[in-house]
Amino acid sequence: MSHVFHESVCSGGPGTAVQMGCHAEVDPNVQLGYLYPNWTGPTVIGNEATIRSGTVIYTDTTIGDRFTCGHHVTIRARVSIGNDVVILHQTTLEGNLRVGNGVKIMAHVYLCSATQIDDLVFIGPGVTFLNSKYPMREHTPVQGAHVETGASIGGGATICPGVTIGHGAIIGAGAVVNKDVPPQTLAYGVPARFHPLPENLPEENLSELLLNSPDLWGKKMP
Ligand SMILES: CC(C)(COP(=O)(O)OP(=O)(O)OC[C@H]1O[C@@H](n2cnc3c(N)ncnc32)[C@H](O)[C@@H]1OP(=O)(O)O)[C@@H](O)C(=O)NCCC(=O)NCCS
């Protein structure tokens, strides 16, 4: 088992629990196992993780193998992330949410609590997920969005509380999605309106593009 922890990697302090798999590369100034009140379990990260400086990952969070994480990513507690997930810089995952396998999340994305992202989903830069329709005006529980397998969300889109984006759907840049999007549907505009997928496109994201796309800044660079 080998961990490449660069100098001055911080833990969350006394009592911190981190379980890290083999062949991790963790930059300086990363906080793993960040403690919060009433935490119960460690931060668990699988094999071959790459985690860049400025990132903070709380306890009670589980992440699979081959996790690639950019700079200044915040992942709060009770988060579950699958294998082969990429999360780019300045993205925030609030606590209590789920991300599947083979998901790519670009920079400056906000995933609020109770969001569910299934497998092979692409989330473009600056996408915002919401979970409360009338914030601070009602006692109902938060309602996160659900993005089904193989869907793609364009940059700057806003996904409203409780919305389901069907499998293979494509959301246009800047859309405000306030209704469920049927599977394999194109949705764009404010509010988003529905159209057929362009005929030449496959019915869902191509796994080879999500899993093997060249990373000009990471360890896959020749
Ligand atoms: C929504 C999208 C998939 C549509 O592509 P398309 O089906 O090829 O559509 P077209 O470019 O032919 O445009 C069709 C019409 O929709 C409009 N339109 C296209 N994208 C739009 C968008 N995001 N919001 C509002 N209107 C849009 C076009 O202006 C055009 O209108 P017109 O017929 O009145 O001229 C694409 O424009 C898009 O937003 N892709 C997401 C890109 C992205 O965020 N990538 C992130 C990785 S960097």
Ligand as a Chemical Component Dictionary entry (heavy atoms), coordinates in Angstrom:
data_LIG
# 
_chem_comp.id                   LIG 
_chem_comp.type                 NON-POLYMER 
_chem_comp.pdbx_formal_charge   0 
_chem_comp.three_letter_code    LIG 
# 
loop_
_chem_comp_atom.comp_id 
_chem_comp_atom.atom_id 
_chem_comp_atom.alt_atom_id 
_chem_comp_atom.type_symbol 
_chem_comp_atom.charge 
_chem_comp_atom.model_Cartn_x 
_chem_comp_atom.model_Cartn_y 
_chem_comp_atom.model_Cartn_z 
_chem_comp_atom.pdbx_ordinal 
LIG C1  C1  C 0 -29.024 23.299 -25.813 1  
LIG C2  C2  C 0 -28.029 22.854 -26.875 2  
LIG C3  C3  C 0 -27.645 21.382 -26.663 3  
LIG C4  C4  C 0 -28.769 23.006 -28.196 4  
LIG O1  O1  O 0 -27.984 22.578 -29.279 5  
LIG P1  P1  P 0 -28.702 22.310 -30.710 6  
LIG O2  O2  O 0 -29.785 21.292 -30.519 7  
LIG O3  O3  O 0 -27.619 22.014 -31.681 8  
LIG O4  O4  O 0 -29.457 23.672 -30.989 9  
LIG P2  P2  P 0 -29.061 24.870 -31.963 10 
LIG O5  O5  O 0 -27.718 25.402 -31.647 11 
LIG O6  O6  O 0 -29.338 24.416 -33.384 12 
LIG O7  O7  O 0 -30.144 25.967 -31.549 13 
LIG C5  C5  C 0 -31.541 25.750 -31.747 14 
LIG C6  C6  C 0 -32.279 26.964 -31.187 15 
LIG O8  O8  O 0 -32.196 26.943 -29.770 16 
LIG C7  C7  C 0 -31.552 28.120 -29.289 17 
LIG N1  N1  N 0 -30.668 27.678 -28.190 18 
LIG C8  C8  C 0 -29.613 26.847 -28.289 19 
LIG N2  N2  N 0 -29.068 26.665 -27.087 20 
LIG C9  C9  C 0 -29.778 27.397 -26.219 21 
LIG C10 C10 C 0 -29.687 27.610 -24.821 22 
LIG N3  N3  N 0 -28.737 27.011 -24.087 23 
LIG N4  N4  N 0 -30.591 28.398 -24.240 24 
LIG C11 C11 C 0 -31.543 28.999 -24.961 25 
LIG N5  N5  N 0 -31.686 28.834 -26.297 26 
LIG C12 C12 C 0 -30.811 28.045 -26.918 27 
LIG C13 C13 C 0 -30.792 28.656 -30.485 28 
LIG O9  O9  O 0 -30.590 30.049 -30.384 29 
LIG C14 C14 C 0 -31.712 28.287 -31.612 30 
LIG O10 O10 O 0 -32.794 29.184 -31.647 31 
LIG P3  P3  P 0 -33.352 29.766 -33.048 32 
LIG O11 O11 O 0 -33.867 28.558 -33.781 33 
LIG O12 O12 O 0 -34.431 30.725 -32.621 34 
LIG O13 O13 O 0 -32.196 30.394 -33.715 35 
LIG C15 C15 C 0 -26.717 23.680 -26.832 36 
LIG O14 O14 O 0 -26.924 24.978 -27.362 37 
LIG C16 C16 C 0 -26.193 23.831 -25.394 38 
LIG O15 O15 O 0 -26.575 24.725 -24.633 39 
LIG N6  N6  N 0 -25.260 22.920 -25.023 40 
LIG C17 C17 C 0 -24.624 22.895 -23.721 41 
LIG C18 C18 C 0 -23.166 23.352 -23.830 42 
LIG C19 C19 C 0 -22.497 23.313 -22.489 43 
LIG O16 O16 O 0 -22.914 23.915 -21.535 44 
LIG N7  N7  N 0 -21.425 22.549 -22.386 45 
LIG C20 C20 C 0 -20.721 22.367 -21.095 46 
LIG C21 C21 C 0 -19.347 21.761 -21.303 47 
LIG S1  S1  S 0 -18.155 23.008 -21.533 48 
# 
loop_
_chem_comp_bond.comp_id 
_chem_comp_bond.atom_id_1 
_chem_comp_bond.atom_id_2 
_chem_comp_bond.value_order 
_chem_comp_bond.pdbx_ordinal 
LIG C1  C2  SING 1  
LIG C2  C3  SING 2  
LIG C2  C4  SING 3  
LIG C2  C15 SING 4  
LIG C4  O1  SING 5  
LIG O1  P1  SING 6  
LIG P1  O2  DOUB 7  
LIG P1  O3  SING 8  
LIG P1  O4  SING 9  
LIG O4  P2  SING 10 
LIG P2  O5  DOUB 11 
LIG P2  O6  SING 12 
LIG P2  O7  SING 13 
LIG O7  C5  SING 14 
LIG C5  C6  SING 15 
LIG C6  O8  SING 16 
LIG C6  C14 SING 17 
LIG O8  C7  SING 18 
LIG C7  N1  SING 19 
LIG C7  C13 SING 20 
LIG N1  C8  SING 21 
LIG N1  C12 SING 22 
LIG C8  N2  DOUB 23 
LIG N2  C9  SING 24 
LIG C9  C10 SING 25 
LIG C9  C12 DOUB 26 
LIG C10 N3  SING 27 
LIG C10 N4  DOUB 28 
LIG N4  C11 SING 29 
LIG C11 N5  DOUB 30 
LIG N5  C12 SING 31 
LIG C13 O9  SING 32 
LIG C13 C14 SING 33 
LIG C14 O10 SING 34 
LIG O10 P3  SING 35 
LIG P3  O11 DOUB 36 
LIG P3  O12 SING 37 
LIG P3  O13 SING 38 
LIG C15 O14 SING 39 
LIG C15 C16 SING 40 
LIG C16 O15 DOUB 41 
LIG C16 N6  SING 42 
LIG N6  C17 SING 43 
LIG C17 C18 SING 44 
LIG C18 C19 SING 45 
LIG C19 O16 DOUB 46 
LIG C19 N7  SING 47 
LIG N7  C20 SING 48 
LIG C20 C21 SING 49 
LIG C21 S1  SING 50 
# 
